[in-house]
Amino acid sequence: MSLSTFKETLKPCKHNPSTSSSVSSSFSSISHNFDSSINPRKPPKSSLSQQLLRLQDQDHPFSLPQTQPKCPKKETVLNSEGEDIDDEEEEEEEEEKKDRILRPKLESFQFDPTGPYEPLLLSLPGEVPAIQVPASINCRLLEHQRAGVKFLFKLYRNNHGGVLGDDMGLGKTIQTIAFLAAVFGKDEEAVNLTTSLREIQPEKKGPVLIVCPTSVIHNWENEFSKWAAFSIAVYHGPNRDLIFDKIEAHEVEILITSFDTYRIHGTILSKVQWEIVIVDEAHRLKNEKSKLYIACLEIKTQKRYGLTGTIMQNKLMELFSLFDWVVPGCLGTREHFREFYDEPLKHGQRSSAPERFIRVADERKQHLVAVLSKYLLRRTKEETIGHLMMGKEDNVVFCAMSELQKRVYQRMLQLPDIQCLINKDLPCSCGSPLKQVECCKRIVPNGVIWPHLHRDNPDGCDSCPFCLVLPCLVKLQQVSNHLELIKPNPRDDPDKQRKDAKFATAVFGTDIDLVGGHTHNESFMGLSEVKHCGKMRALEKLMFSWLSRGDKVLLFSYSVRMLDILEKFLIRKGCCFSRLDGSTPTGLRQSLVDDFNSSPSKQVFLISTRAGGLGLNLVSANRVVIFDPNWNPAQDLQAQDRSFRFGQKRHVIVFRLLAAGSLEELVYTRQVYKQQLANIAVSGKMEKRYFEGVQDCKEFQGELFGICNLFRDLSDKLFTSEIIELHEKQGMEHGNHESAKLDFTELQMCFLPQKEETKKSTEASEDSKTKDASKRTVKPGLEDLGIVYVHRNEDVVNIGSGTQGKKELNMHLKDTVCVPVIRRKAAAAAAVGGKNTVENAASSKIRKKSQYSLLAQFMGMEEVEFSKWLLSATPEERDKVLRDNKRRTDKIPDG
């Protein structure tokens, strides 16, 4: 029967009013089905499309706009059959005109044939059964998340594992769930709508194992229940045997367990034939000797996937451990990786490395990146959702320790315990040819820390005196943060309290009365006082500026005792705050987060770095303070990302507080070293070569590595500043003027009132000039804020990729020449005898100070007040001040 004949049979029906609408609807549906052969795009298989189709069948006034066939297409098809249908078309047009009177126009409503309202097809075209992400999930994914799902499925198709290494906050969880929903055929709408899929029996798949930190188990549960209909069980707690019985009975599709549970019960779970194994926070598999790593090696599946935002944290060999578990053998053997990648990359990054070392390191770097690209997908926030966010500044603030802190720090370096470590390689005083560590100074019976550690073993242990390193480092960090931390903790056992009291008495010395004795201070006013803590003195001034402008602050500390002190400080200042640490119940944590995000009165959130580093979304805060740095750079980066994540509406400014001249400067420079190695190995970036030291190499310990560097006295120098400025000076000598970039230090120095400088004799040497200028210009300028030196971390750690290696200068107020820049230019000019350059720099300095004073007057502030405001202002706010000031000056007529 031809189409024209079939339409003739429908003609009489239109005269019956009771049936005309239903027949018209049927005809419209049939015509739509016919026209679908011409237009290959099918309506999206989403709940929205289903509703529209059902409403159309019921002759609802709303209908899909393209259900009626287009006239030109019908003419082409019907004329090919040689039939004249002009009369029928005219009658149909009359009916359509009547329908349009009753139906609203929806011509603007169009489905994108490749848009998010359709399922995301992962399998090859024509492949049966089709593997696709349900439209209900696909419509919620961002573009980079769809690419991540495709990457995971590509690994699955090739029957091996890989690592999804997106930055924290880019949605690794939802990408994983979308991938699993596609693999397990959770697209129920597509199955119901497509007849061919009804007849296909999907292959029965084994269960999926997800291993994650205990703190995010419930988050995984909630996300699965939100996005897809899986049969989920949690293997954690007292009901493990019951859950395991369900797994053997094939009643569980997704099993979630914690790292600790799997480490203990991995032997039982490894008996299951898993379809897929996913390890969240996969950087936990960095140590090949850990029990967790050994347990994970027993998993019987090749489809192993790791999720982590910090692929490498401390060493390049950690990279090997992770990928050797994900795809065994992909990087060769451990020894091959160490010789072919690890050693060349580390030695090529040495500041004085020969040219051939640098060339070999560049070749090996490119080779490693090419190999990893097969198994790794790494994206950053700047590459993916940077256009949706206001940006972030990571400022490193070197705070001056109080005079009392400095004296206590010096006394601790003079303790017999630390002196034994410092002098370990010197010849023994007894006259033997052995070193002190091998002879008479192996044990320290007259020490303060050593006798307590070996109270049951007076002859010492096998690792003496190196067993003292960690306890001494902890004490030095405590002195750098707050003197109260080295006093006895009332929560400790009496024996440890006596030991800490003895140590406090030794290092406080004659200043013991100034700190209230060697016992724990119970005074609220004493604990909240800032005069004896350099970091708190700087924090007090910064906090006043932020809170007066309505900013919300996240305040992180690694120490719970430090949080107690900061809590009293906030109470004294009248701040409304929340607090989260290890003692906070798991069920209460999310309510604290929600309350802080929704309540305008909550100004500060005190968070323990160890308890709140993962799983918190605190996008209402736009200021982040990390009170004490961690040896692992990933810890500080995770803390920052509690605020800087998708949903943040304001510019985020991070302040990492470091005690200048203390061990914390070495902690930070090692962070820089580790971040640079990670960027080189994972992303193939070209990093600046600041340091002479090479990790795990006794021959090249340089300024970073080795026990002597750990306990070196840095109080008489600007350790980090000198390393960075030396690199910039070398860059200028080699004609690389981009290295002398305007950084945050210079920006601050420009807007801080400078004191009168003492004139030095012109006969002084070039080195003494530079050193004296450093002390005169840097320290007094920030003295009122208690800050010695400041820079941006992103300017020190390159963020450019490939061979570019240099970040374009994008700084507000770039016309302003600041004091440190003047000092460097003057030093460079003096080296070549350029007196005119020095004179021009001096006159430029006077001119810029005058411009600064005018800006302060324009803002209606004193110079010091304006300096403090600038310290906490965002680049947009600084730029607005310049624009407004320029607009005002343009309106003032000349003369």
Secondary structure, DSSP 4 states (H G I P E B T S, - for coil): --HHHHHHHHGGGGG-HHHHHHHHHHHHHHHHHHHTTTS-PPPP-SHHHHHHHHHHHTT-S---TT-SPPHHHHHHHHHTTT---HHHHHHHHHHHHHHHHHS---TT----TTSTTS-EE-SPTT-SSPPEE-HHHHTT--HHHHHHHHHHHHHHHTT--EEE-PPTTS-HHHHHHHHHHHHTT--HHHHHH-HHHHT--PPP---EEEEE-GGGHHHHHHHHHHH----EEEE-STTHHHHHHHHHTT--SEEEEEHHHHHHHHHHHTTS--SEEEEESGGGGG-TTSHHHHHHTT---S-EEEE-S-S-SS-HHHHHHHHHHHSTTTT--HHHHIIIIIHHHHHHTSTT--HHHHHHHHHHHHHHHHHHTTTEE---HHHHTGGGS--EEEEEEEEPPPHHHHHHHHHHHTSHHHHHHHTTTSBPTTS-SSBGGGTTTSS-TT-SSHHHHTTT-TT--TTTTGGGHHHHHHHHHHHHH-GGGGSPPTTS-HHHHHHHHHHHHHHHGGGTTTTT-SSPP--HHHHH--TT-HHHHHHHHHHHHHHHTT--EEEEES-HHHHHHHHHHHHHTT--EEEE-TTS-HHHHHHHHHHHHH-TT--EEEEEHHHHSSS---TT--EEEE-S--SSHHHHHHHHTTTSSTT--S-EEEEEEEETTSHHHHHHHHHHHHHHHHIIIII-----------TT-GGG-TTTSSHHHHT---TTS-HHHHHHHHHHHHHHHTT-GGGS---HHHHHHHTSPPPPPPP--TTS-HHHHHHHHHHHHHTGGGGGGTEEEEEEHHHHS----TTT--PPP--TTTTPPPHHHHHHHHHHHHHTT-HHHHHHHHHHHHHHHHHHHHHHHHTT--HHHHHHHHHH--HHHHHHHHHHHHHHHHHSPP-
